[in-house]
Amino acid sequence: MSELKPGVYRHFKGNLYRLIAVARHSETLEEMVVYQALYGEGGWWVRPAAMWSEHVEKDGYSGPRFAWADENL
């Protein structure tokens, strides 16, 4: 599986999220990231690991969609 590790990441728009686990889709075996928003209602989400790790260029920003913040936050 991917080299992503559990801990806190910052989305390029500024909010913090806790990566809980990297799992596989039961039908396609695609790697998926299970994560929780660390703001608002703290919703739980999944997205493809490839999308989590991708490079983003938007509104003058160029960098990772999610950047490592800290495993202990």
PyMOL CGO cylinders between C-alpha atoms (Angstrom):
from pymol import cmd
from pymol.cgo import CYLINDER

trace = [
    CYLINDER, 0.00, 0.00, 0.00, 0.88, 3.64, -0.20, 0.3, 1, 1, 1, 1, 1, 1,
    CYLINDER, 0.88, 3.64, -0.20, 3.49, 5.41, 1.91, 0.3, 1, 1, 1, 1, 1, 1,
    CYLINDER, 3.49, 5.41, 1.91, 0.89, 7.71, 3.48, 0.3, 1, 1, 1, 1, 1, 1,
    CYLINDER, 0.89, 7.71, 3.48, 0.96, 7.58, 7.26, 0.3, 1, 1, 1, 1, 1, 1,
    CYLINDER, 0.96, 7.58, 7.26, -1.66, 8.34, 9.89, 0.3, 1, 1, 1, 1, 1, 1,
    CYLINDER, -1.66, 8.34, 9.89, -1.54, 11.81, 11.39, 0.3, 1, 1, 1, 1, 1, 1,
    CYLINDER, -1.54, 11.81, 11.39, -2.65, 15.37, 10.76, 0.3, 1, 1, 1, 1, 1, 1,
    CYLINDER, -2.65, 15.37, 10.76, -2.45, 16.98, 7.34, 0.3, 1, 1, 1, 1, 1, 1,
    CYLINDER, -2.45, 16.98, 7.34, -3.27, 20.49, 6.17, 0.3, 1, 1, 1, 1, 1, 1,
    CYLINDER, -3.27, 20.49, 6.17, -5.40, 20.86, 3.05, 0.3, 1, 1, 1, 1, 1, 1,
    CYLINDER, -5.40, 20.86, 3.05, -4.12, 23.47, 0.61, 0.3, 1, 1, 1, 1, 1, 1,
    CYLINDER, -4.12, 23.47, 0.61, -7.14, 25.66, 1.49, 0.3, 1, 1, 1, 1, 1, 1,
    CYLINDER, -7.14, 25.66, 1.49, -6.03, 25.67, 5.15, 0.3, 1, 1, 1, 1, 1, 1,
    CYLINDER, -6.03, 25.67, 5.15, -8.20, 23.23, 7.12, 0.3, 1, 1, 1, 1, 1, 1,
    CYLINDER, -8.20, 23.23, 7.12, -6.74, 20.35, 9.13, 0.3, 1, 1, 1, 1, 1, 1,
    CYLINDER, -6.74, 20.35, 9.13, -7.64, 16.69, 8.65, 0.3, 1, 1, 1, 1, 1, 1,
    CYLINDER, -7.64, 16.69, 8.65, -6.57, 13.52, 10.44, 0.3, 1, 1, 1, 1, 1, 1,
    CYLINDER, -6.57, 13.52, 10.44, -5.64, 10.66, 8.14, 0.3, 1, 1, 1, 1, 1, 1,
    CYLINDER, -5.64, 10.66, 8.14, -6.96, 7.57, 9.93, 0.3, 1, 1, 1, 1, 1, 1,
    CYLINDER, -6.96, 7.57, 9.93, -6.01, 4.77, 7.54, 0.3, 1, 1, 1, 1, 1, 1,
    CYLINDER, -6.01, 4.77, 7.54, -5.26, 3.77, 3.98, 0.3, 1, 1, 1, 1, 1, 1,
    CYLINDER, -5.26, 3.77, 3.98, -7.68, 1.08, 2.81, 0.3, 1, 1, 1, 1, 1, 1,
    CYLINDER, -7.68, 1.08, 2.81, -8.55, -0.68, -0.44, 0.3, 1, 1, 1, 1, 1, 1,
    CYLINDER, -8.55, -0.68, -0.44, -11.80, -0.49, -2.37, 0.3, 1, 1, 1, 1, 1, 1,
    CYLINDER, -11.80, -0.49, -2.37, -13.38, -3.94, -2.19, 0.3, 1, 1, 1, 1, 1, 1,
    CYLINDER, -13.38, -3.94, -2.19, -14.17, -4.16, -5.92, 0.3, 1, 1, 1, 1, 1, 1,
    CYLINDER, -14.17, -4.16, -5.92, -11.36, -2.27, -7.66, 0.3, 1, 1, 1, 1, 1, 1,
    CYLINDER, -11.36, -2.27, -7.66, -8.58, -2.62, -5.03, 0.3, 1, 1, 1, 1, 1, 1,
    CYLINDER, -8.58, -2.62, -5.03, -7.90, 1.11, -5.47, 0.3, 1, 1, 1, 1, 1, 1,
    CYLINDER, -7.90, 1.11, -5.47, -6.18, 2.64, -2.43, 0.3, 1, 1, 1, 1, 1, 1,
    CYLINDER, -6.18, 2.64, -2.43, -8.51, 4.94, -0.51, 0.3, 1, 1, 1, 1, 1, 1,
    CYLINDER, -8.51, 4.94, -0.51, -7.73, 7.34, 2.34, 0.3, 1, 1, 1, 1, 1, 1,
    CYLINDER, -7.73, 7.34, 2.34, -10.04, 7.37, 5.37, 0.3, 1, 1, 1, 1, 1, 1,
    CYLINDER, -10.04, 7.37, 5.37, -9.86, 10.75, 7.10, 0.3, 1, 1, 1, 1, 1, 1,
    CYLINDER, -9.86, 10.75, 7.10, -11.65, 13.04, 9.53, 0.3, 1, 1, 1, 1, 1, 1,
    CYLINDER, -11.65, 13.04, 9.53, -12.13, 16.80, 9.39, 0.3, 1, 1, 1, 1, 1, 1,
    CYLINDER, -12.13, 16.80, 9.39, -10.66, 18.51, 12.46, 0.3, 1, 1, 1, 1, 1, 1,
    CYLINDER, -10.66, 18.51, 12.46, -13.14, 21.38, 12.33, 0.3, 1, 1, 1, 1, 1, 1,
    CYLINDER, -13.14, 21.38, 12.33, -16.91, 21.82, 12.27, 0.3, 1, 1, 1, 1, 1, 1,
    CYLINDER, -16.91, 21.82, 12.27, -18.79, 18.59, 12.91, 0.3, 1, 1, 1, 1, 1, 1,
    CYLINDER, -18.79, 18.59, 12.91, -15.66, 16.47, 12.39, 0.3, 1, 1, 1, 1, 1, 1,
    CYLINDER, -15.66, 16.47, 12.39, -17.12, 14.46, 9.52, 0.3, 1, 1, 1, 1, 1, 1,
    CYLINDER, -17.12, 14.46, 9.52, -15.48, 11.27, 8.27, 0.3, 1, 1, 1, 1, 1, 1,
    CYLINDER, -15.48, 11.27, 8.27, -14.59, 10.99, 4.58, 0.3, 1, 1, 1, 1, 1, 1,
    CYLINDER, -14.59, 10.99, 4.58, -12.88, 8.78, 2.01, 0.3, 1, 1, 1, 1, 1, 1,
    CYLINDER, -12.88, 8.78, 2.01, -11.12, 9.72, -1.20, 0.3, 1, 1, 1, 1, 1, 1,
    CYLINDER, -11.12, 9.72, -1.20, -8.73, 7.97, -3.57, 0.3, 1, 1, 1, 1, 1, 1,
    CYLINDER, -8.73, 7.97, -3.57, -5.17, 8.00, -2.21, 0.3, 1, 1, 1, 1, 1, 1,
    CYLINDER, -5.17, 8.00, -2.21, -3.94, 9.22, -5.59, 0.3, 1, 1, 1, 1, 1, 1,
    CYLINDER, -3.94, 9.22, -5.59, -6.16, 12.30, -5.24, 0.3, 1, 1, 1, 1, 1, 1,
    CYLINDER, -6.16, 12.30, -5.24, -5.02, 12.87, -1.63, 0.3, 1, 1, 1, 1, 1, 1,
    CYLINDER, -5.02, 12.87, -1.63, -1.40, 12.86, -2.76, 0.3, 1, 1, 1, 1, 1, 1,
    CYLINDER, -1.40, 12.86, -2.76, -1.76, 14.84, -5.98, 0.3, 1, 1, 1, 1, 1, 1,
    CYLINDER, -1.76, 14.84, -5.98, -0.16, 18.16, -6.84, 0.3, 1, 1, 1, 1, 1, 1,
    CYLINDER, -0.16, 18.16, -6.84, -2.63, 21.09, -7.09, 0.3, 1, 1, 1, 1, 1, 1,
    CYLINDER, -2.63, 21.09, -7.09, -2.33, 24.33, -9.00, 0.3, 1, 1, 1, 1, 1, 1,
    CYLINDER, -2.33, 24.33, -9.00, -5.19, 26.68, -8.16, 0.3, 1, 1, 1, 1, 1, 1,
    CYLINDER, -5.19, 26.68, -8.16, -5.59, 30.40, -7.49, 0.3, 1, 1, 1, 1, 1, 1,
    CYLINDER, -5.59, 30.40, -7.49, -1.83, 30.99, -7.38, 0.3, 1, 1, 1, 1, 1, 1,
    CYLINDER, -1.83, 30.99, -7.38, -1.13, 27.94, -5.18, 0.3, 1, 1, 1, 1, 1, 1,
    CYLINDER, -1.13, 27.94, -5.18, 1.17, 25.20, -6.42, 0.3, 1, 1, 1, 1, 1, 1,
    CYLINDER, 1.17, 25.20, -6.42, 1.83, 22.28, -4.11, 0.3, 1, 1, 1, 1, 1, 1,
    CYLINDER, 1.83, 22.28, -4.11, 0.37, 19.15, -2.53, 0.3, 1, 1, 1, 1, 1, 1,
    CYLINDER, 0.37, 19.15, -2.53, -3.39, 18.86, -1.95, 0.3, 1, 1, 1, 1, 1, 1,
    CYLINDER, -3.39, 18.86, -1.95, -2.65, 17.67, 1.61, 0.3, 1, 1, 1, 1, 1, 1,
    CYLINDER, -2.65, 17.67, 1.61, 0.66, 18.42, 3.36, 0.3, 1, 1, 1, 1, 1, 1,
    CYLINDER, 0.66, 18.42, 3.36, 1.90, 16.68, 6.49, 0.3, 1, 1, 1, 1, 1, 1,
    CYLINDER, 1.90, 16.68, 6.49, 1.29, 18.80, 9.61, 0.3, 1, 1, 1, 1, 1, 1,
    CYLINDER, 1.29, 18.80, 9.61, 1.90, 16.56, 12.67, 0.3, 1, 1, 1, 1, 1, 1,
    CYLINDER, 1.90, 16.56, 12.67, 1.02, 13.08, 13.92, 0.3, 1, 1, 1, 1, 1, 1,
    CYLINDER, 1.02, 13.08, 13.92, 0.28, 14.36, 17.44, 0.3, 1, 1, 1, 1, 1, 1,
    CYLINDER, 0.28, 14.36, 17.44, -2.16, 17.21, 16.80, 0.3, 1, 1, 1, 1, 1, 1,
]
cmd.load_cgo(trace, "trace")
